Amino acid sequence: MDGVSAVAAMGTPASLVSRLVVTVCSIASLLIICYSSQSDDSYESYSFWLLVSVMALLIPWSLATAVADCYVIFVLRNQTRHPGLTRAVIATDWMFAFFSFAASSATASTADFLFPACGITACHHYQIAAAAGFLCYVLLYGCSLFNLWILPWL
């Protein structure tokens, strides 16, 4: 990568921070949904469990890519980048970004639809969990676009 850099491409400190924020938001969303479902009868809605499933899958992916970023930043010192690995990261980031977007949209719309039926605090918890899912979507999609941007120069 001669002279080409992207802000949040894999192996940069911004990518590491982004992955860690995605991990924290995923854990927060997962815990909020699971905590709220214990005190509410809305746990039967599939959209809430779709968000739980996506966030549960997103946590190991974000941690794995954060470890890979740490390895590239601190051990390799940004010396090498592999186009095949970058393509796999781009595809998986896109997949998880759109899964996160779909699950967050479903959770937000279901929480708005169920607002009269569920308790005020439970619906607010679901909306906060959906907002954390949307933040995961934005960060993952941004990272995948930055990685896609540097792909021709690898």
Chimera marker file (.cmm) of the C-alpha trace (Angstrom):
<marker_set name="trace">
<marker id="1" x="0.000" y="0.000" z="0.000" r="1" g="1" b="0" radius="0.5"/>
<marker id="2" x="2.299" y="2.725" z="-1.269" r="1" g="1" b="0" radius="0.5"/>
<marker id="3" x="1.001" y="6.044" z="-0.034" r="1" g="1" b="0" radius="0.5"/>
<marker id="4" x="-2.633" y="4.938" z="0.048" r="1" g="1" b="0" radius="0.5"/>
<marker id="5" x="-4.412" y="4.981" z="3.372" r="1" g="1" b="0" radius="0.5"/>
<marker id="6" x="-7.987" y="5.046" z="4.477" r="1" g="1" b="0" radius="0.5"/>
<marker id="7" x="-9.209" y="6.262" z="7.815" r="1" g="1" b="0" radius="0.5"/>
<marker id="8" x="-10.858" y="3.089" z="9.098" r="1" g="1" b="0" radius="0.5"/>
<marker id="9" x="-9.313" y="0.436" z="6.862" r="1" g="1" b="0" radius="0.5"/>
<marker id="10" x="-8.314" y="-2.808" z="8.515" r="1" g="1" b="0" radius="0.5"/>
<marker id="11" x="-5.073" y="-2.489" z="10.421" r="1" g="1" b="0" radius="0.5"/>
<marker id="12" x="-5.538" y="1.144" z="11.446" r="1" g="1" b="0" radius="0.5"/>
<marker id="13" x="-6.223" y="2.491" z="14.935" r="1" g="1" b="0" radius="0.5"/>
<marker id="14" x="-9.576" y="3.875" z="13.762" r="1" g="1" b="0" radius="0.5"/>
<marker id="15" x="-10.613" y="0.402" z="12.651" r="1" g="1" b="0" radius="0.5"/>
<marker id="16" x="-9.620" y="-1.010" z="16.033" r="1" g="1" b="0" radius="0.5"/>
<marker id="17" x="-11.668" y="1.619" z="17.859" r="1" g="1" b="0" radius="0.5"/>
<marker id="18" x="-14.598" y="1.014" z="15.527" r="1" g="1" b="0" radius="0.5"/>
<marker id="19" x="-14.471" y="-2.747" z="16.167" r="1" g="1" b="0" radius="0.5"/>
<marker id="20" x="-14.350" y="-2.226" z="19.911" r="1" g="1" b="0" radius="0.5"/>
<marker id="21" x="-17.307" y="0.187" z="19.795" r="1" g="1" b="0" radius="0.5"/>
<marker id="22" x="-19.261" y="-2.347" z="17.709" r="1" g="1" b="0" radius="0.5"/>
<marker id="23" x="-18.476" y="-5.007" z="20.316" r="1" g="1" b="0" radius="0.5"/>
<marker id="24" x="-19.627" y="-2.790" z="23.187" r="1" g="1" b="0" radius="0.5"/>
<marker id="25" x="-22.827" y="-1.770" z="21.349" r="1" g="1" b="0" radius="0.5"/>
<marker id="26" x="-23.573" y="-5.390" z="20.483" r="1" g="1" b="0" radius="0.5"/>
<marker id="27" x="-23.145" y="-6.486" z="24.077" r="1" g="1" b="0" radius="0.5"/>
<marker id="28" x="-25.269" y="-3.570" z="25.295" r="1" g="1" b="0" radius="0.5"/>
<marker id="29" x="-28.038" y="-4.319" z="22.811" r="1" g="1" b="0" radius="0.5"/>
<marker id="30" x="-27.985" y="-8.001" z="23.700" r="1" g="1" b="0" radius="0.5"/>
<marker id="31" x="-28.116" y="-7.348" z="27.436" r="1" g="1" b="0" radius="0.5"/>
<marker id="32" x="-30.872" y="-4.737" z="27.129" r="1" g="1" b="0" radius="0.5"/>
<marker id="33" x="-33.106" y="-7.044" z="25.091" r="1" g="1" b="0" radius="0.5"/>
<marker id="34" x="-32.499" y="-10.019" z="27.384" r="1" g="1" b="0" radius="0.5"/>
<marker id="35" x="-33.041" y="-7.933" z="30.522" r="1" g="1" b="0" radius="0.5"/>
<marker id="36" x="-36.240" y="-6.350" z="29.194" r="1" g="1" b="0" radius="0.5"/>
<marker id="37" x="-37.668" y="-9.649" z="28.014" r="1" g="1" b="0" radius="0.5"/>
<marker id="38" x="-37.581" y="-11.067" z="31.545" r="1" g="1" b="0" radius="0.5"/>
<marker id="39" x="-39.982" y="-8.442" z="32.840" r="1" g="1" b="0" radius="0.5"/>
<marker id="40" x="-42.259" y="-8.245" z="29.800" r="1" g="1" b="0" radius="0.5"/>
<marker id="41" x="-44.474" y="-10.475" z="27.689" r="1" g="1" b="0" radius="0.5"/>
<marker id="42" x="-43.087" y="-9.087" z="24.431" r="1" g="1" b="0" radius="0.5"/>
<marker id="43" x="-40.430" y="-11.790" z="24.255" r="1" g="1" b="0" radius="0.5"/>
<marker id="44" x="-42.656" y="-13.730" z="21.887" r="1" g="1" b="0" radius="0.5"/>
<marker id="45" x="-41.971" y="-11.268" z="19.073" r="1" g="1" b="0" radius="0.5"/>
<marker id="46" x="-39.501" y="-12.656" z="16.565" r="1" g="1" b="0" radius="0.5"/>
<marker id="47" x="-37.986" y="-9.273" z="15.761" r="1" g="1" b="0" radius="0.5"/>
<marker id="48" x="-36.545" y="-8.973" z="19.260" r="1" g="1" b="0" radius="0.5"/>
<marker id="49" x="-34.952" y="-12.394" z="19.019" r="1" g="1" b="0" radius="0.5"/>
<marker id="50" x="-33.668" y="-11.572" z="15.544" r="1" g="1" b="0" radius="0.5"/>
<marker id="51" x="-31.748" y="-8.679" z="17.090" r="1" g="1" b="0" radius="0.5"/>
<marker id="52" x="-30.475" y="-10.988" z="19.841" r="1" g="1" b="0" radius="0.5"/>
<marker id="53" x="-29.292" y="-13.536" z="17.265" r="1" g="1" b="0" radius="0.5"/>
<marker id="54" x="-27.529" y="-10.978" z="15.089" r="1" g="1" b="0" radius="0.5"/>
<marker id="55" x="-25.843" y="-9.290" z="18.038" r="1" g="1" b="0" radius="0.5"/>
<marker id="56" x="-24.772" y="-12.661" z="19.461" r="1" g="1" b="0" radius="0.5"/>
<marker id="57" x="-23.094" y="-13.474" z="16.136" r="1" g="1" b="0" radius="0.5"/>
<marker id="58" x="-21.632" y="-9.993" z="15.787" r="1" g="1" b="0" radius="0.5"/>
<marker id="59" x="-19.770" y="-10.081" z="19.110" r="1" g="1" b="0" radius="0.5"/>
<marker id="60" x="-17.279" y="-12.842" z="18.148" r="1" g="1" b="0" radius="0.5"/>
<marker id="61" x="-16.778" y="-11.341" z="14.682" r="1" g="1" b="0" radius="0.5"/>
<marker id="62" x="-16.006" y="-7.897" z="16.095" r="1" g="1" b="0" radius="0.5"/>
<marker id="63" x="-13.653" y="-9.329" z="18.692" r="1" g="1" b="0" radius="0.5"/>
<marker id="64" x="-11.855" y="-11.433" z="16.070" r="1" g="1" b="0" radius="0.5"/>
<marker id="65" x="-11.362" y="-8.469" z="13.756" r="1" g="1" b="0" radius="0.5"/>
<marker id="66" x="-10.239" y="-6.323" z="16.702" r="1" g="1" b="0" radius="0.5"/>
<marker id="67" x="-7.607" y="-8.948" z="17.521" r="1" g="1" b="0" radius="0.5"/>
<marker id="68" x="-6.560" y="-8.979" z="13.850" r="1" g="1" b="0" radius="0.5"/>
<marker id="69" x="-6.309" y="-5.178" z="13.910" r="1" g="1" b="0" radius="0.5"/>
<marker id="70" x="-4.170" y="-5.340" z="17.062" r="1" g="1" b="0" radius="0.5"/>
<marker id="71" x="-1.905" y="-7.894" z="15.399" r="1" g="1" b="0" radius="0.5"/>
<marker id="72" x="-1.470" y="-5.758" z="12.285" r="1" g="1" b="0" radius="0.5"/>
<marker id="73" x="-0.959" y="-2.531" z="14.262" r="1" g="1" b="0" radius="0.5"/>
<marker id="74" x="1.365" y="-3.749" z="17.010" r="1" g="1" b="0" radius="0.5"/>
<marker id="75" x="3.163" y="-6.789" z="15.562" r="1" g="1" b="0" radius="0.5"/>
<marker id="76" x="3.337" y="-6.316" z="11.796" r="1" g="1" b="0" radius="0.5"/>
<marker id="77" x="3.519" y="-2.518" z="12.028" r="1" g="1" b="0" radius="0.5"/>
<marker id="78" x="1.290" y="-2.144" z="8.926" r="1" g="1" b="0" radius="0.5"/>
<marker id="79" x="3.866" y="-3.844" z="6.687" r="1" g="1" b="0" radius="0.5"/>
<marker id="80" x="1.659" y="-6.253" z="4.780" r="1" g="1" b="0" radius="0.5"/>
<marker id="81" x="-1.961" y="-6.476" z="3.779" r="1" g="1" b="0" radius="0.5"/>
<marker id="82" x="-3.556" y="-9.452" z="2.110" r="1" g="1" b="0" radius="0.5"/>
<marker id="83" x="-6.160" y="-8.842" z="-0.625" r="1" g="1" b="0" radius="0.5"/>
<marker id="84" x="-7.893" y="-12.182" z="0.017" r="1" g="1" b="0" radius="0.5"/>
<marker id="85" x="-8.310" y="-11.467" z="3.709" r="1" g="1" b="0" radius="0.5"/>
<marker id="86" x="-9.502" y="-7.945" z="2.955" r="1" g="1" b="0" radius="0.5"/>
<marker id="87" x="-12.134" y="-9.291" z="0.546" r="1" g="1" b="0" radius="0.5"/>
<marker id="88" x="-13.388" y="-11.727" z="3.189" r="1" g="1" b="0" radius="0.5"/>
<marker id="89" x="-13.563" y="-8.943" z="5.781" r="1" g="1" b="0" radius="0.5"/>
<marker id="90" x="-15.438" y="-6.680" z="3.346" r="1" g="1" b="0" radius="0.5"/>
<marker id="91" x="-17.999" y="-9.374" z="2.518" r="1" g="1" b="0" radius="0.5"/>
<marker id="92" x="-18.530" y="-10.362" z="6.148" r="1" g="1" b="0" radius="0.5"/>
<marker id="93" x="-18.764" y="-6.744" z="7.293" r="1" g="1" b="0" radius="0.5"/>
<marker id="94" x="-21.391" y="-6.049" z="4.631" r="1" g="1" b="0" radius="0.5"/>
<marker id="95" x="-23.332" y="-9.138" z="5.637" r="1" g="1" b="0" radius="0.5"/>
<marker id="96" x="-23.300" y="-8.249" z="9.331" r="1" g="1" b="0" radius="0.5"/>
<marker id="97" x="-24.038" y="-4.591" z="8.574" r="1" g="1" b="0" radius="0.5"/>
<marker id="98" x="-27.184" y="-5.444" z="6.657" r="1" g="1" b="0" radius="0.5"/>
<marker id="99" x="-28.232" y="-8.101" z="9.178" r="1" g="1" b="0" radius="0.5"/>
<marker id="100" x="-27.793" y="-5.521" z="11.925" r="1" g="1" b="0" radius="0.5"/>
<marker id="101" x="-29.782" y="-2.970" z="9.932" r="1" g="1" b="0" radius="0.5"/>
<marker id="102" x="-32.617" y="-5.439" z="9.307" r="1" g="1" b="0" radius="0.5"/>
<marker id="103" x="-32.773" y="-6.612" z="12.912" r="1" g="1" b="0" radius="0.5"/>
<marker id="104" x="-32.607" y="-3.063" z="14.283" r="1" g="1" b="0" radius="0.5"/>
<marker id="105" x="-35.315" y="-1.875" z="11.898" r="1" g="1" b="0" radius="0.5"/>
<marker id="106" x="-37.560" y="-4.776" z="12.849" r="1" g="1" b="0" radius="0.5"/>
<marker id="107" x="-36.997" y="-4.182" z="16.552" r="1" g="1" b="0" radius="0.5"/>
<marker id="108" x="-37.609" y="-0.437" z="16.291" r="1" g="1" b="0" radius="0.5"/>
<marker id="109" x="-40.796" y="-0.843" z="14.267" r="1" g="1" b="0" radius="0.5"/>
<marker id="110" x="-42.109" y="-3.581" z="16.549" r="1" g="1" b="0" radius="0.5"/>
<marker id="111" x="-41.371" y="-1.480" z="19.628" r="1" g="1" b="0" radius="0.5"/>
<marker id="112" x="-43.247" y="1.448" z="18.075" r="1" g="1" b="0" radius="0.5"/>
<marker id="113" x="-46.136" y="-0.805" z="17.090" r="1" g="1" b="0" radius="0.5"/>
<marker id="114" x="-46.330" y="-2.416" z="20.537" r="1" g="1" b="0" radius="0.5"/>
<marker id="115" x="-45.877" y="0.867" z="22.415" r="1" g="1" b="0" radius="0.5"/>
<marker id="116" x="-49.491" y="0.995" z="23.679" r="1" g="1" b="0" radius="0.5"/>
<marker id="117" x="-49.397" y="-2.657" z="24.755" r="1" g="1" b="0" radius="0.5"/>
<marker id="118" x="-46.008" y="-2.940" z="26.425" r="1" g="1" b="0" radius="0.5"/>
<marker id="119" x="-44.822" y="-0.954" z="29.374" r="1" g="1" b="0" radius="0.5"/>
<marker id="120" x="-43.208" y="2.389" z="28.740" r="1" g="1" b="0" radius="0.5"/>
<marker id="121" x="-39.851" y="1.327" z="30.148" r="1" g="1" b="0" radius="0.5"/>
<marker id="122" x="-39.795" y="-1.931" z="28.170" r="1" g="1" b="0" radius="0.5"/>
<marker id="123" x="-40.489" y="-0.165" z="24.878" r="1" g="1" b="0" radius="0.5"/>
<marker id="124" x="-37.828" y="2.427" z="25.636" r="1" g="1" b="0" radius="0.5"/>
<marker id="125" x="-35.373" y="-0.374" z="26.366" r="1" g="1" b="0" radius="0.5"/>
<marker id="126" x="-36.194" y="-1.966" z="23.008" r="1" g="1" b="0" radius="0.5"/>
<marker id="127" x="-35.699" y="1.371" z="21.255" r="1" g="1" b="0" radius="0.5"/>
<marker id="128" x="-32.317" y="1.832" z="22.938" r="1" g="1" b="0" radius="0.5"/>
<marker id="129" x="-31.314" y="-1.684" z="21.868" r="1" g="1" b="0" radius="0.5"/>
<marker id="130" x="-32.395" y="-0.876" z="18.307" r="1" g="1" b="0" radius="0.5"/>
<marker id="131" x="-30.372" y="2.354" z="18.387" r="1" g="1" b="0" radius="0.5"/>
<marker id="132" x="-27.289" y="0.395" z="19.468" r="1" g="1" b="0" radius="0.5"/>
<marker id="133" x="-27.945" y="-1.973" z="16.560" r="1" g="1" b="0" radius="0.5"/>
<marker id="134" x="-28.164" y="0.968" z="14.150" r="1" g="1" b="0" radius="0.5"/>
<marker id="135" x="-24.838" y="2.259" z="15.471" r="1" g="1" b="0" radius="0.5"/>
<marker id="136" x="-23.330" y="-1.179" z="14.788" r="1" g="1" b="0" radius="0.5"/>
<marker id="137" x="-24.711" y="-0.983" z="11.245" r="1" g="1" b="0" radius="0.5"/>
<marker id="138" x="-23.200" y="2.449" z="10.608" r="1" g="1" b="0" radius="0.5"/>
<marker id="139" x="-19.775" y="1.491" z="11.943" r="1" g="1" b="0" radius="0.5"/>
<marker id="140" x="-19.624" y="-1.848" z="10.124" r="1" g="1" b="0" radius="0.5"/>
<marker id="141" x="-20.776" y="-0.360" z="6.852" r="1" g="1" b="0" radius="0.5"/>
<marker id="142" x="-18.250" y="2.447" z="7.166" r="1" g="1" b="0" radius="0.5"/>
<marker id="143" x="-15.405" y="0.008" z="7.821" r="1" g="1" b="0" radius="0.5"/>
<marker id="144" x="-16.415" y="-2.114" z="4.849" r="1" g="1" b="0" radius="0.5"/>
<marker id="145" x="-16.495" y="0.946" z="2.581" r="1" g="1" b="0" radius="0.5"/>
<marker id="146" x="-13.033" y="2.059" z="3.717" r="1" g="1" b="0" radius="0.5"/>
<marker id="147" x="-11.702" y="-1.458" z="3.142" r="1" g="1" b="0" radius="0.5"/>
<marker id="148" x="-13.351" y="-1.521" z="-0.278" r="1" g="1" b="0" radius="0.5"/>
<marker id="149" x="-11.728" y="1.804" z="-1.080" r="1" g="1" b="0" radius="0.5"/>
<marker id="150" x="-8.173" y="0.529" z="-0.476" r="1" g="1" b="0" radius="0.5"/>
<marker id="151" x="-8.736" y="-2.862" z="-2.138" r="1" g="1" b="0" radius="0.5"/>
<marker id="152" x="-7.471" y="-1.829" z="-5.631" r="1" g="1" b="0" radius="0.5"/>
<marker id="153" x="-4.135" y="-0.693" z="-4.157" r="1" g="1" b="0" radius="0.5"/>
<marker id="154" x="-3.371" y="-3.936" z="-2.323" r="1" g="1" b="0" radius="0.5"/>
<link id1="1" id2="2" r="1" g="1" b="0" radius="0.2"/>
<link id1="2" id2="3" r="1" g="1" b="0" radius="0.2"/>
<link id1="3" id2="4" r="1" g="1" b="0" radius="0.2"/>
<link id1="4" id2="5" r="1" g="1" b="0" radius="0.2"/>
<link id1="5" id2="6" r="1" g="1" b="0" radius="0.2"/>
<link id1="6" id2="7" r="1" g="1" b="0" radius="0.2"/>
<link id1="7" id2="8" r="1" g="1" b="0" radius="0.2"/>
<link id1="8" id2="9" r="1" g="1" b="0" radius="0.2"/>
<link id1="9" id2="10" r="1" g="1" b="0" radius="0.2"/>
<link id1="10" id2="11" r="1" g="1" b="0" radius="0.2"/>
<link id1="11" id2="12" r="1" g="1" b="0" radius="0.2"/>
<link id1="12" id2="13" r="1" g="1" b="0" radius="0.2"/>
<link id1="13" id2="14" r="1" g="1" b="0" radius="0.2"/>
<link id1="14" id2="15" r="1" g="1" b="0" radius="0.2"/>
<link id1="15" id2="16" r="1" g="1" b="0" radius="0.2"/>
<link id1="16" id2="17" r="1" g="1" b="0" radius="0.2"/>
<link id1="17" id2="18" r="1" g="1" b="0" radius="0.2"/>
<link id1="18" id2="19" r="1" g="1" b="0" radius="0.2"/>
<link id1="19" id2="20" r="1" g="1" b="0" radius="0.2"/>
<link id1="20" id2="21" r="1" g="1" b="0" radius="0.2"/>
<link id1="21" id2="22" r="1" g="1" b="0" radius="0.2"/>
<link id1="22" id2="23" r="1" g="1" b="0" radius="0.2"/>
<link id1="23" id2="24" r="1" g="1" b="0" radius="0.2"/>
<link id1="24" id2="25" r="1" g="1" b="0" radius="0.2"/>
<link id1="25" id2="26" r="1" g="1" b="0" radius="0.2"/>
<link id1="26" id2="27" r="1" g="1" b="0" radius="0.2"/>
<link id1="27" id2="28" r="1" g="1" b="0" radius="0.2"/>
<link id1="28" id2="29" r="1" g="1" b="0" radius="0.2"/>
<link id1="29" id2="30" r="1" g="1" b="0" radius="0.2"/>
<link id1="30" id2="31" r="1" g="1" b="0" radius="0.2"/>
<link id1="31" id2="32" r="1" g="1" b="0" radius="0.2"/>
<link id1="32" id2="33" r="1" g="1" b="0" radius="0.2"/>
<link id1="33" id2="34" r="1" g="1" b="0" radius="0.2"/>
<link id1="34" id2="35" r="1" g="1" b="0" radius="0.2"/>
<link id1="35" id2="36" r="1" g="1" b="0" radius="0.2"/>
<link id1="36" id2="37" r="1" g="1" b="0" radius="0.2"/>
<link id1="37" id2="38" r="1" g="1" b="0" radius="0.2"/>
<link id1="38" id2="39" r="1" g="1" b="0" radius="0.2"/>
<link id1="39" id2="40" r="1" g="1" b="0" radius="0.2"/>
<link id1="40" id2="41" r="1" g="1" b="0" radius="0.2"/>
<link id1="41" id2="42" r="1" g="1" b="0" radius="0.2"/>
<link id1="42" id2="43" r="1" g="1" b="0" radius="0.2"/>
<link id1="43" id2="44" r="1" g="1" b="0" radius="0.2"/>
<link id1="44" id2="45" r="1" g="1" b="0" radius="0.2"/>
<link id1="45" id2="46" r="1" g="1" b="0" radius="0.2"/>
<link id1="46" id2="47" r="1" g="1" b="0" radius="0.2"/>
<link id1="47" id2="48" r="1" g="1" b="0" radius="0.2"/>
<link id1="48" id2="49" r="1" g="1" b="0" radius="0.2"/>
<link id1="49" id2="50" r="1" g="1" b="0" radius="0.2"/>
<link id1="50" id2="51" r="1" g="1" b="0" radius="0.2"/>
<link id1="51" id2="52" r="1" g="1" b="0" radius="0.2"/>
<link id1="52" id2="53" r="1" g="1" b="0" radius="0.2"/>
<link id1="53" id2="54" r="1" g="1" b="0" radius="0.2"/>
<link id1="54" id2="55" r="1" g="1" b="0" radius="0.2"/>
<link id1="55" id2="56" r="1" g="1" b="0" radius="0.2"/>
<link id1="56" id2="57" r="1" g="1" b="0" radius="0.2"/>
<link id1="57" id2="58" r="1" g="1" b="0" radius="0.2"/>
<link id1="58" id2="59" r="1" g="1" b="0" radius="0.2"/>
<link id1="59" id2="60" r="1" g="1" b="0" radius="0.2"/>
<link id1="60" id2="61" r="1" g="1" b="0" radius="0.2"/>
<link id1="61" id2="62" r="1" g="1" b="0" radius="0.2"/>
<link id1="62" id2="63" r="1" g="1" b="0" radius="0.2"/>
<link id1="63" id2="64" r="1" g="1" b="0" radius="0.2"/>
<link id1="64" id2="65" r="1" g="1" b="0" radius="0.2"/>
<link id1="65" id2="66" r="1" g="1" b="0" radius="0.2"/>
<link id1="66" id2="67" r="1" g="1" b="0" radius="0.2"/>
<link id1="67" id2="68" r="1" g="1" b="0" radius="0.2"/>
<link id1="68" id2="69" r="1" g="1" b="0" radius="0.2"/>
<link id1="69" id2="70" r="1" g="1" b="0" radius="0.2"/>
<link id1="70" id2="71" r="1" g="1" b="0" radius="0.2"/>
<link id1="71" id2="72" r="1" g="1" b="0" radius="0.2"/>
<link id1="72" id2="73" r="1" g="1" b="0" radius="0.2"/>
<link id1="73" id2="74" r="1" g="1" b="0" radius="0.2"/>
<link id1="74" id2="75" r="1" g="1" b="0" radius="0.2"/>
<link id1="75" id2="76" r="1" g="1" b="0" radius="0.2"/>
<link id1="76" id2="77" r="1" g="1" b="0" radius="0.2"/>
<link id1="77" id2="78" r="1" g="1" b="0" radius="0.2"/>
<link id1="78" id2="79" r="1" g="1" b="0" radius="0.2"/>
<link id1="79" id2="80" r="1" g="1" b="0" radius="0.2"/>
<link id1="80" id2="81" r="1" g="1" b="0" radius="0.2"/>
<link id1="81" id2="82" r="1" g="1" b="0" radius="0.2"/>
<link id1="82" id2="83" r="1" g="1" b="0" radius="0.2"/>
<link id1="83" id2="84" r="1" g="1" b="0" radius="0.2"/>
<link id1="84" id2="85" r="1" g="1" b="0" radius="0.2"/>
<link id1="85" id2="86" r="1" g="1" b="0" radius="0.2"/>
<link id1="86" id2="87" r="1" g="1" b="0" radius="0.2"/>
<link id1="87" id2="88" r="1" g="1" b="0" radius="0.2"/>
<link id1="88" id2="89" r="1" g="1" b="0" radius="0.2"/>
<link id1="89" id2="90" r="1" g="1" b="0" radius="0.2"/>
<link id1="90" id2="91" r="1" g="1" b="0" radius="0.2"/>
<link id1="91" id2="92" r="1" g="1" b="0" radius="0.2"/>
<link id1="92" id2="93" r="1" g="1" b="0" radius="0.2"/>
<link id1="93" id2="94" r="1" g="1" b="0" radius="0.2"/>
<link id1="94" id2="95" r="1" g="1" b="0" radius="0.2"/>
<link id1="95" id2="96" r="1" g="1" b="0" radius="0.2"/>
<link id1="96" id2="97" r="1" g="1" b="0" radius="0.2"/>
<link id1="97" id2="98" r="1" g="1" b="0" radius="0.2"/>
<link id1="98" id2="99" r="1" g="1" b="0" radius="0.2"/>
<link id1="99" id2="100" r="1" g="1" b="0" radius="0.2"/>
<link id1="100" id2="101" r="1" g="1" b="0" radius="0.2"/>
<link id1="101" id2="102" r="1" g="1" b="0" radius="0.2"/>
<link id1="102" id2="103" r="1" g="1" b="0" radius="0.2"/>
<link id1="103" id2="104" r="1" g="1" b="0" radius="0.2"/>
<link id1="104" id2="105" r="1" g="1" b="0" radius="0.2"/>
<link id1="105" id2="106" r="1" g="1" b="0" radius="0.2"/>
<link id1="106" id2="107" r="1" g="1" b="0" radius="0.2"/>
<link id1="107" id2="108" r="1" g="1" b="0" radius="0.2"/>
<link id1="108" id2="109" r="1" g="1" b="0" radius="0.2"/>
<link id1="109" id2="110" r="1" g="1" b="0" radius="0.2"/>
<link id1="110" id2="111" r="1" g="1" b="0" radius="0.2"/>
<link id1="111" id2="112" r="1" g="1" b="0" radius="0.2"/>
<link id1="112" id2="113" r="1" g="1" b="0" radius="0.2"/>
<link id1="113" id2="114" r="1" g="1" b="0" radius="0.2"/>
<link id1="114" id2="115" r="1" g="1" b="0" radius="0.2"/>
<link id1="115" id2="116" r="1" g="1" b="0" radius="0.2"/>
<link id1="116" id2="117" r="1" g="1" b="0" radius="0.2"/>
<link id1="117" id2="118" r="1" g="1" b="0" radius="0.2"/>
<link id1="118" id2="119" r="1" g="1" b="0" radius="0.2"/>
<link id1="119" id2="120" r="1" g="1" b="0" radius="0.2"/>
<link id1="120" id2="121" r="1" g="1" b="0" radius="0.2"/>
<link id1="121" id2="122" r="1" g="1" b="0" radius="0.2"/>
<link id1="122" id2="123" r="1" g="1" b="0" radius="0.2"/>
<link id1="123" id2="124" r="1" g="1" b="0" radius="0.2"/>
<link id1="124" id2="125" r="1" g="1" b="0" radius="0.2"/>
<link id1="125" id2="126" r="1" g="1" b="0" radius="0.2"/>
<link id1="126" id2="127" r="1" g="1" b="0" radius="0.2"/>
<link id1="127" id2="128" r="1" g="1" b="0" radius="0.2"/>
<link id1="128" id2="129" r="1" g="1" b="0" radius="0.2"/>
<link id1="129" id2="130" r="1" g="1" b="0" radius="0.2"/>
<link id1="130" id2="131" r="1" g="1" b="0" radius="0.2"/>
<link id1="131" id2="132" r="1" g="1" b="0" radius="0.2"/>
<link id1="132" id2="133" r="1" g="1" b="0" radius="0.2"/>
<link id1="133" id2="134" r="1" g="1" b="0" radius="0.2"/>
<link id1="134" id2="135" r="1" g="1" b="0" radius="0.2"/>
<link id1="135" id2="136" r="1" g="1" b="0" radius="0.2"/>
<link id1="136" id2="137" r="1" g="1" b="0" radius="0.2"/>
<link id1="137" id2="138" r="1" g="1" b="0" radius="0.2"/>
<link id1="138" id2="139" r="1" g="1" b="0" radius="0.2"/>
<link id1="139" id2="140" r="1" g="1" b="0" radius="0.2"/>
<link id1="140" id2="141" r="1" g="1" b="0" radius="0.2"/>
<link id1="141" id2="142" r="1" g="1" b="0" radius="0.2"/>
<link id1="142" id2="143" r="1" g="1" b="0" radius="0.2"/>
<link id1="143" id2="144" r="1" g="1" b="0" radius="0.2"/>
<link id1="144" id2="145" r="1" g="1" b="0" radius="0.2"/>
<link id1="145" id2="146" r="1" g="1" b="0" radius="0.2"/>
<link id1="146" id2="147" r="1" g="1" b="0" radius="0.2"/>
<link id1="147" id2="148" r="1" g="1" b="0" radius="0.2"/>
<link id1="148" id2="149" r="1" g="1" b="0" radius="0.2"/>
<link id1="149" id2="150" r="1" g="1" b="0" radius="0.2"/>
<link id1="150" id2="151" r="1" g="1" b="0" radius="0.2"/>
<link id1="151" id2="152" r="1" g="1" b="0" radius="0.2"/>
<link id1="152" id2="153" r="1" g="1" b="0" radius="0.2"/>
<link id1="153" id2="154" r="1" g="1" b="0" radius="0.2"/>
</marker_set>
